[in-house]
């Protein structure tokens, strides 16, 4: 279970506050760095990914149109939107 100040709890709360409904999906990806390198072909087949104390959390729910609405909780909660039926600049 998430603590109230955990990133997943903050993201879920921000989604509920901004969009007025619970997200249908809440996913988390742990942070990592590659200490030796990204490309194994440049490192004789070796790389060393290591976990770090950062993570990315995304809350989402489907819409019935081509609109995508996003809010970056860790960037001041500034909203943005774009339409999938148009080219993204």
ABEGO torsion letter per residue (X at the ends): XBBAABAAAAAAAAAAAAAGBBBABBBBBBBBBBAAEABAAAAGGBBBBBBBABBBBBBBBBBABABBBBBBAAAGGBBBBBBAABBBX
